[in-house]
């Protein structure tokens, strides 16, 4: 088997600074896929992205927690606060306590895909902002909308924990013993991945995930070089967050300054040489 890798930059449309970073990592680096935040103010640049890079896959980054809805606030009242914005940190507690309407979620997610369609984009895949789509009610709403719009792929949540050094098995066992809630959530995410596959949604073989069981980070060149040297055979996937900080990003995100470092890493000569040396084929969801 060959080693294939989808490097997906999350959050196109979040801010103009994020867009600039993603475009740079496509043009000069190793990114071949992105997923778009349809409800954010910089989303209209996705039209230029599609025309400039026709081989790049563009998915939908489903979002019910940050910014303003695409829908009219009156149509999705359980999703918003008194300012007409998504609930941010209050979203998950309200969702888990049954105070978020399933129909409101379906309506908003449908309108987010419709917004991309109006901009000339047929999403190749879907994932979720901060992985909040892995909460079951959100996931079922997202899956319903994805099927209705014939979105064929979803981010895999068969996590392959990357370990920077030492005994991989020992570190993973220690991590899950120390964080049993993660064992529960990661197992649940695998079940959701399996369920999506049963429903006809395709996924990669695994999601490469650093930073859980040790101090590896996606804004570290060393981490990326380590991932390339140990990448399993088959179709692998990893997501990243390149971008240039701006005021809007600082308002809505906690991972801000690190994004500019990711741009440097993802466009570095060393990373490109490692990919070539290891015989890794960079692909998008269009080639999968």
Secondary structure as UniProt FT lines:
FT   STRAND          3..12
FT   HELIX           16..27
FT   STRAND          33..36
FT   TURN            38..39
FT   TURN            41..42
FT   HELIX           43..45
FT   HELIX           46..52
FT   TURN            54..55
FT   STRAND          57..62
FT   HELIX           73..75
FT   HELIX           77..79
FT   TURN            82..83
FT   STRAND          85..86
FT   TURN            88..89
FT   HELIX           90..96
FT   TURN            97..98
FT   HELIX           102..118
FT   TURN            119..120
FT   STRAND          125..128
FT   HELIX           129..134
FT   HELIX           136..148
FT   TURN            149..150
FT   STRAND          153..154
FT   STRAND          159..161
FT   HELIX           168..178
FT   HELIX           180..198
FT   TURN            199..200
FT   STRAND          206..209
FT   TURN            218..219
FT   HELIX           221..230
FT   STRAND          234..240
FT   HELIX           247..252
FT   HELIX           257..266
FT   HELIX           269..277
FT   TURN            278..279
FT   STRAND          280..282
FT   TURN            285..286
//
